[in-house]
């Protein structure tokens, strides 16, 4: 079945189709969830190569879990975000003491921004990544999932295996810390006129 014929199917249906031997279902699900997994890993790790490895490993784990998947117990995307988060946390713990090369993180840019706008966007992205890297791991994970990935607090609670109030607390503390780290750089980052 061609990919475009599968675009209206939900994640559970696609995973079940893959488990039943339909390889195009895996392609459709990869095209749908792969960029989300990579984006989340990139924000958590700050390293493109590591993020690619994590996204690939998470998708491989999804394919291995497909035959035993029980629809309705968890959303496929929530399960995948949780696996990506756990893989990222494992990598961050292994490299603790070191730091990510923030210059290696390329921020997505507008199709044709001016050179000044591109430089400012890069500087803002680097400042945000550096501030995110200064957060404790759990706060960073909650802030990235909520404010960058746009997930709801209940979805984040499922991913992180904590309560909704704990998510609210983590995101509030993380946001406050980020504001404290970024506020002194407001003029430098070009937010004086925004």
HUBELBEL-V913682 format. One record per residue. RES is the residue in three letters. PSI is psi as a letter, one per 30 degrees, with the letter a starting at -180 (* if undefined). NEAR is the number of other C-alpha atoms within 12 Angstrom. Layout:
BEGIN
res = [RES & RES]
psi = [PSI & PSI]
near = [NEAR & NEAR]
END
This chain:
BEGIN
res = [UNK & UNK & UNK & UNK & UNK & UNK & UNK & UNK & UNK & UNK & UNK & UNK & UNK & UNK & UNK & UNK & UNK & UNK & UNK & UNK & UNK & UNK & UNK & UNK & UNK & UNK & UNK & UNK & UNK & UNK & UNK & UNK & UNK & UNK & UNK & UNK & UNK & UNK & UNK & UNK & UNK & UNK & UNK & UNK & UNK & UNK & UNK & UNK & UNK & UNK & UNK & UNK & UNK & UNK & UNK & UNK & UNK & UNK & UNK & UNK & UNK & UNK & UNK & UNK & UNK & UNK & UNK & UNK & UNK & UNK & UNK & UNK & UNK & UNK & UNK & UNK & UNK & UNK & UNK & UNK & UNK & UNK & UNK & UNK & UNK & UNK & UNK & UNK & UNK & UNK & UNK & UNK & UNK & UNK & UNK & UNK & UNK & UNK & UNK & UNK & UNK & UNK & UNK & UNK & UNK & UNK & UNK & UNK & UNK & UNK & UNK & UNK & UNK & UNK & UNK & UNK & UNK & UNK & UNK & UNK & UNK & UNK & UNK & UNK & UNK & UNK & UNK & UNK & UNK & UNK & UNK & UNK & UNK & UNK & UNK & UNK & UNK & UNK & UNK & UNK & UNK & UNK & UNK & UNK & UNK & UNK & UNK & UNK & UNK & UNK & UNK & UNK & UNK & UNK & UNK & UNK & UNK & UNK & UNK & UNK & UNK & UNK & UNK & UNK & UNK & UNK & UNK & UNK & UNK & UNK & UNK & UNK & UNK & UNK & UNK & UNK & UNK & UNK & UNK & UNK & UNK & UNK & UNK & UNK & UNK & UNK & UNK & UNK & UNK & UNK & UNK & UNK & UNK & UNK]
psi = [k & l & e & f & f & f & f & f & k & l & e & e & e & e & e & e & e & e & f & g & g & j & f & f & e & e & e & e & e & e & e & e & f & e & e & e & e & e & e & e & e & e & e & e & f & g & j & e & e & e & e & e & e & e & e & e & e & e & e & e & e & e & e & e & f & e & f & g & k & j & k & f & e & l & k & e & e & e & e & e & e & e & e & e & e & e & e & e & e & e & e & e & e & e & g & k & f & a & l & k & j & f & f & f & j & k & k & k & l & l & e & i & l & l & e & e & e & e & e & e & e & e & e & e & e & e & e & e & e & e & e & e & f & f & l & l & e & e & e & e & e & e & e & e & e & e & f & e & f & g & l & l & e & e & e & e & e & e & e & f & h & l & l & e & e & e & e & e & e & e & e & e & e & e & e & e & e & e & e & e & e & f & e & f & g & e & e & e & g & g & g & f & g & *]
near = [17 & 14 & 20 & 15 & 13 & 26 & 21 & 16 & 18 & 22 & 34 & 31 & 26 & 38 & 38 & 28 & 26 & 29 & 23 & 18 & 16 & 22 & 21 & 24 & 33 & 34 & 25 & 29 & 38 & 31 & 21 & 27 & 31 & 30 & 25 & 34 & 41 & 37 & 35 & 44 & 44 & 39 & 45 & 49 & 45 & 39 & 31 & 25 & 20 & 31 & 34 & 28 & 24 & 40 & 37 & 26 & 25 & 36 & 36 & 21 & 23 & 37 & 30 & 16 & 21 & 30 & 19 & 17 & 26 & 18 & 19 & 13 & 12 & 18 & 25 & 36 & 33 & 33 & 34 & 42 & 44 & 36 & 32 & 44 & 41 & 29 & 33 & 37 & 29 & 19 & 26 & 29 & 17 & 13 & 14 & 16 & 9 & 11 & 21 & 28 & 18 & 27 & 19 & 20 & 29 & 24 & 26 & 17 & 18 & 13 & 9 & 10 & 14 & 12 & 13 & 13 & 17 & 19 & 21 & 22 & 24 & 26 & 27 & 29 & 27 & 29 & 30 & 36 & 35 & 26 & 32 & 39 & 34 & 27 & 28 & 24 & 28 & 34 & 33 & 41 & 42 & 47 & 40 & 40 & 40 & 31 & 25 & 25 & 27 & 17 & 25 & 22 & 30 & 23 & 29 & 38 & 29 & 29 & 32 & 33 & 23 & 20 & 18 & 21 & 16 & 22 & 33 & 26 & 20 & 31 & 35 & 21 & 21 & 32 & 31 & 20 & 23 & 29 & 20 & 18 & 21 & 27 & 20 & 16 & 20 & 20 & 14 & 17 & 24 & 21 & 16 & 11 & 8 & 7]
END
